[in-house]
Amino acid sequence: AQKITQTQPGMFVQEKEAVTLDCTYDTSDQSYGLFWYKQPSSGEMIFLIYQGSYDEQNATEGRYSLNFQKARKSANLVISASQLGDSAMYFCAMREDGGFKTIFGAGTRLFVKA
Amino acid sequence: SAVISQKPSRDICQRGTSLTIQCQVDSQVTMMFWYRQQPGQSLTLIATANQGSEATYESGFVIDKFPISRPNLTFSTLTVSNMSPEDSSIYLCSVDYRNYGYTFGSGTRLTVV
């Protein structure tokens, strides 16, 4: 069965510094996708970045990068040069390519300090 | 990706009543997904809605409590029936764009009193 684990309920980071949000996953499938979403206090869910299980390069999208370590089954999100607007909940998610269901981790609340 | 209009954005309802949440997508999509996010929790899939067939419900969710309609490829509704305070959550509809992730509606914040 699929499982996503985010072990950091909350994280603090100083503005302009980088921060890593941890995510580990479990699946028996060889082909799957990993996602990160941001949820500000307004409640909307915003897609940030995607990593395919067969992608050899780590995904990057602007200030977001995904540190993908397949053997360790980890897909950590790195946010560089944190901004106050990055304060939000962040969810790691996974979908097996043969299926339609995406499962979400428990989330990490990030606080960016000025 | 599409734009999804979801309404109402929030509501306060009496226990025992029902609320219908609507999602309108600006393009045709095969599948729509309904999620629940209880206070301080992650997202849990309620059901998958295909046009022209009954929705597929996840374990712990039943059609009598969460009836779903999908009359065409751009629209879906979720009804929360016979509500209790435990149904107080954010309800989100979404469309899957595979490698581009989900696009979500703006969510419905439901409070049952």
Interface residues (C-beta under 8 A of the other chain):
Chain A: G33 F35 Y37 G43 E44 M45 F47 L48 Y50 G52 F91 R95 F100 K101 T102 I103 F104 G105 A106 G107
Chain B: M31 F33 Q41 S42 L43 T44 L45 T48 E58 I90 L92 S94 D96 R98 N99 Y100 G101 Y102 T103 F104 S106 G107 R109
